[in-house]
Amino acid sequence: MGAGTSSDEGGADRMAERPKDSAQAILQVLTPLFAPHFSESSFGFRPGRSCHDAVQAARGQASEGPTAAPAHPALSGSRGDGRGHRLCP
């Protein structure tokens, strides 16, 4: 053996791959279960969606102008007039 080498050089590489393999296996099982429940306007860490898609969607919405309905139901108050929520005094 030369300087800087060990008899188990490949072992460390295999150990480093195990968490990646485990994460990929979990992702393959959970994605089909949860993906249908995400909003169509959700782009964060979604398969087949990128930050470029999010920017394009935002530009499209901005070009449409303001809408009468709030962007998210949590932003409207119980009276439905946009008031009464802690974010919208």
Residue pairs with C-beta under 8 A, 6 or more apart in sequence:
1 7
31 47
35 46
35 47
38 46
41 57
42 49
43 49
43 50
43 51
43 53
43 54
43 57
70 76
70 82
74 85
74 87
75 82
75 85
75 87
75 88
76 82
76 85
76 88
77 83
77 84
77 85
77 88
78 84
82 88
83 89
